[in-house]
Amino acid sequence: MQVKREVGDVSILVNNAGIVTGKKFMDAPDSLIEKTMEVNTMAHFWTYKAFLPAMIANNHGHLVSIASSAGLISCNGLA
């Protein structure tokens, strides 16, 4: 991972990535739905996989995942 090569090991990882399509679900092209899943879900797994091994080896580290407030409220067009 480019960031790990450039930054090295970290003790705090904050994942605050998130995008929305801005379209109704049925109007969103499949490629945009796939992009949303890549950023909003898979990004957490990829960053954890890159940085978690060093945290475990050092017996120290924090993972912070900031989820969207859309999990608590509804908003038209967030599909």
Residue frames as a rotation matrix with the C-alpha (Angstrom) as fourth column:
MET 1
0.584 0.812 0.000 0.00
0.812 -0.584 0.000 0.00
0.000 0.000 -1.000 0.00
GLN 2
0.068 -0.581 0.811 1.42
0.538 -0.663 -0.520 3.36
0.840 0.472 0.267 -1.04
VAL 3
0.601 0.203 0.773 0.45
-0.422 -0.741 0.522 5.17
0.679 -0.640 -0.359 2.18
LYS 4
0.966 -0.254 0.045 2.12
0.102 0.537 0.838 2.54
-0.237 -0.805 0.544 4.36
ARG 5
0.315 -0.894 0.317 5.31
0.929 0.223 -0.296 2.79
0.194 0.388 0.901 2.27
GLU 6
-0.015 -0.309 0.951 5.33
0.292 -0.911 -0.291 6.58
0.956 0.274 0.104 2.55
VAL 7
0.432 0.309 0.847 4.18
-0.617 -0.584 0.527 6.95
0.658 -0.751 -0.061 6.16
GLY 8
-0.721 -0.652 -0.234 5.34
-0.312 0.607 -0.731 3.73
0.619 -0.454 -0.641 7.80
ASP 9
-0.442 0.548 -0.710 3.67
0.764 0.645 0.022 2.18
0.470 -0.532 -0.704 10.83
VAL 10
-0.373 0.412 0.831 1.00
-0.430 -0.871 0.239 4.13
0.822 -0.268 0.502 12.69
SER 11
-0.969 0.075 -0.236 -0.49
0.241 0.489 -0.838 3.76
0.053 -0.869 -0.492 16.16
ILE 12
-0.252 0.935 -0.248 -3.83
0.048 -0.244 -0.969 5.43
-0.966 -0.256 0.017 15.33
LEU 13
-0.951 0.056 0.305 -5.75
0.309 0.082 0.948 4.77
0.028 0.995 -0.095 12.13
VAL 14
-0.324 0.873 -0.366 -8.83
-0.105 -0.417 -0.903 6.89
-0.940 -0.254 0.227 11.46
ASN 15
-0.855 0.150 0.496 -10.97
0.517 0.308 0.798 5.76
-0.033 0.939 -0.341 8.54
ASN 16
-0.288 0.735 -0.614 -13.42
0.092 -0.617 -0.781 8.48
-0.953 -0.281 0.110 7.60
ALA 17
-0.975 -0.091 -0.203 -14.02
-0.192 -0.113 0.975 7.65
-0.112 0.989 0.093 3.95
GLY 18
-0.315 0.905 0.284 -17.53
0.554 0.419 -0.720 7.77
-0.771 -0.070 -0.633 2.55
ILE 19
-0.951 0.116 -0.286 -19.37
-0.295 -0.617 0.729 8.69
-0.092 0.778 0.621 -0.61
VAL 20
-0.139 0.945 0.296 -23.00
0.191 0.319 -0.928 8.67
-0.972 -0.072 -0.225 -1.74
THR 21
-0.490 -0.026 0.871 -24.42
0.849 0.214 0.484 8.47
-0.199 0.976 -0.083 -5.24
GLY 22
-0.769 0.299 -0.566 -26.84
-0.209 -0.953 -0.219 11.37
-0.605 -0.051 0.795 -4.88
LYS 23
-0.604 0.563 -0.564 -29.29
-0.633 0.092 0.769 9.34
0.485 0.821 0.301 -6.93
LYS 24
0.401 0.758 0.515 -32.29
-0.881 0.472 -0.009 7.18
-0.250 -0.450 0.857 -6.20
PHE 25
-0.128 -0.512 0.849 -31.29
-0.358 0.822 0.442 3.54
-0.925 -0.248 -0.289 -5.92
MET 26
0.385 0.370 0.846 -32.98
0.546 0.647 -0.532 2.44
-0.744 0.667 0.047 -9.15
ASP 27
1.000 -0.013 -0.012 -31.45
-0.018 -0.656 -0.755 5.40
0.002 0.755 -0.656 -11.03
ALA 28
0.372 -0.926 0.069 -27.89
-0.723 -0.242 0.647 4.76
-0.582 -0.290 -0.760 -9.89
PRO 29
0.497 -0.271 -0.824 -25.72
-0.642 0.525 -0.559 2.92
0.584 0.807 0.087 -12.43
ASP 30
0.933 -0.126 -0.338 -24.19
0.268 0.869 0.415 -0.33
0.241 -0.478 0.845 -11.21
SER 31
0.055 -0.994 0.096 -20.69
0.632 -0.040 -0.774 1.12
0.773 0.103 0.625 -11.46
LEU 32
-0.213 -0.077 0.974 -21.60
-0.460 -0.872 -0.169 3.90
0.862 -0.484 0.150 -9.03
ILE 33
0.810 0.509 0.291 -23.11
-0.516 0.384 0.766 1.44
0.278 -0.770 0.574 -6.55
GLU 34
0.690 -0.633 -0.349 -19.93
0.610 0.769 -0.190 -0.67
0.389 -0.082 0.918 -6.77
LYS 35
-0.233 -0.783 0.576 -17.79
0.244 -0.621 -0.745 2.44
0.941 -0.033 0.336 -6.18
THR 36
0.253 0.426 0.869 -19.88
-0.727 -0.509 0.461 3.31
0.639 -0.748 0.181 -3.13
MET 37
0.990 0.123 -0.074 -19.34
-0.055 0.801 0.596 -0.17
0.132 -0.586 0.800 -1.66
GLU 38
0.319 -0.945 -0.069 -15.61
0.675 0.278 -0.683 -0.02
0.665 0.171 0.727 -2.40
VAL 39
-0.375 -0.485 0.790 -15.17
-0.100 -0.826 -0.554 3.29
0.921 -0.288 0.262 -0.60
ASN 40
0.141 0.556 0.819 -17.72
-0.829 -0.385 0.405 2.94
0.541 -0.736 0.407 2.21
THR 41
0.919 0.257 0.299 -17.07
-0.381 0.772 0.509 -0.69
-0.100 -0.582 0.807 3.14
MET 42
0.801 -0.595 -0.067 -14.00
0.525 0.752 -0.399 -2.22
0.287 0.285 0.914 1.55
ALA 43
0.268 -0.728 0.631 -11.71
-0.204 -0.683 -0.702 0.72
0.942 0.060 -0.331 2.36
HIS 44
0.551 -0.025 0.834 -11.96
-0.834 -0.052 0.550 -0.22
0.029 -0.998 -0.049 6.05
PHE 45
0.927 -0.174 0.331 -10.80
0.113 0.974 0.197 -3.77
-0.357 -0.146 0.923 5.35
TRP 46
0.618 -0.729 0.296 -7.90
0.519 0.095 -0.850 -2.72
0.591 0.678 0.437 3.11
THR 47
0.220 -0.561 0.798 -6.56
-0.519 -0.760 -0.392 -0.08
0.826 -0.328 -0.458 5.52
TYR 48
0.677 0.043 0.734 -6.90
-0.702 0.338 0.627 -2.42
-0.222 -0.940 0.259 8.50
LYS 49
0.931 -0.318 0.178 -5.13
0.351 0.913 -0.206 -5.18
-0.097 0.254 0.962 6.62
ALA 50
0.432 -0.800 0.417 -2.24
0.256 -0.335 -0.907 -2.82
0.865 0.498 0.060 5.85
PHE 51
-0.104 -0.494 0.863 -1.77
-0.545 -0.698 -0.465 -1.30
0.832 -0.518 -0.197 9.31
LEU 52
0.744 0.525 0.413 -3.16
-0.616 0.299 0.729 -3.80
0.259 -0.797 0.546 11.86
PRO 53
0.696 -0.495 -0.521 -0.25
0.442 0.866 -0.234 -6.30
0.567 -0.067 0.821 11.76
ALA 54
-0.373 -0.874 0.312 2.21
0.245 -0.417 -0.875 -3.71
0.895 -0.250 0.370 13.10
MET 55
-0.008 0.449 0.893 -0.25
-0.807 -0.531 0.260 -2.66
0.591 -0.718 0.367 15.81
ILE 56
0.928 0.342 -0.150 -0.59
-0.220 0.824 0.521 -6.28
0.302 -0.451 0.840 16.91
ALA 57
0.331 -0.890 -0.315 3.19
0.596 0.455 -0.661 -6.78
0.731 0.031 0.681 16.84
ASN 58
-0.582 -0.550 0.600 3.66
-0.028 -0.723 -0.690 -3.65
0.813 -0.418 0.406 18.97
ASN 59
-0.351 0.581 -0.734 0.73
0.907 0.407 -0.112 -4.57
0.234 -0.705 -0.670 21.23
HIS 60
-0.377 0.222 -0.899 -0.46
0.355 -0.862 -0.362 -1.01
-0.855 -0.456 0.246 20.78
GLY 61
-0.989 0.041 0.143 -2.75
0.111 -0.434 0.894 0.82
0.099 0.900 0.425 18.41
HIS 62
-0.355 0.912 -0.206 -6.20
0.050 -0.202 -0.978 2.18
-0.933 -0.358 0.026 17.81
LEU 63
-0.835 0.259 0.486 -8.62
0.524 0.102 0.845 1.74
0.169 0.960 -0.221 14.92
VAL 64
-0.492 0.692 -0.528 -11.27
0.005 -0.605 -0.796 4.43
-0.870 -0.395 0.294 14.56
SER 65
-0.743 0.359 0.566 -14.10
0.655 0.214 0.725 3.97
0.139 0.909 -0.394 12.08
ILE 66
-0.676 0.545 -0.496 -16.32
-0.208 -0.787 -0.581 6.96
-0.707 -0.290 0.645 11.54
ALA 67
-0.576 0.571 0.585 -19.60
0.800 0.541 0.259 5.90
-0.169 0.617 -0.769 9.98
SER 68
-0.777 0.333 0.535 -22.09
0.101 -0.772 0.627 8.14
0.621 0.542 0.566 8.28
SER 69
-0.806 0.581 0.116 -24.92
-0.349 -0.308 -0.885 9.75
-0.478 -0.754 0.451 10.18
ALA 70
-0.320 0.690 -0.649 -27.08
-0.855 0.085 0.512 8.24
0.409 0.718 0.563 7.42
GLY 71
-0.674 0.064 -0.736 -27.23
0.224 0.967 -0.121 5.16
0.704 -0.246 -0.666 9.65
LEU 72
-0.782 0.360 -0.509 -29.27
0.509 -0.103 -0.855 7.21
-0.360 -0.927 -0.102 12.10
ILE 73
-0.099 0.739 -0.667 -31.35
-0.241 -0.668 -0.704 9.43
-0.965 0.091 0.244 9.84
SER 74
0.098 0.178 0.979 -32.85
0.852 0.494 -0.175 9.08
-0.515 0.851 -0.103 6.42
CYS 75
-0.136 -0.173 -0.975 -32.09
-0.298 -0.932 0.207 11.40
-0.945 0.319 0.075 3.55
ASN 76
0.821 0.536 0.198 -33.45
0.048 0.280 -0.959 11.25
-0.569 0.796 0.204 0.02
GLY 77
0.874 -0.408 -0.264 -30.92
-0.361 -0.182 -0.914 10.31
0.325 0.895 -0.307 -2.63
LEU 78
0.212 -0.848 0.486 -28.34
-0.919 -0.004 0.394 8.57
-0.332 -0.530 -0.780 -0.48
ALA 79
0.834 0.127 0.537 -28.63
-0.014 0.978 -0.210 5.26
-0.551 0.168 0.817 -2.32
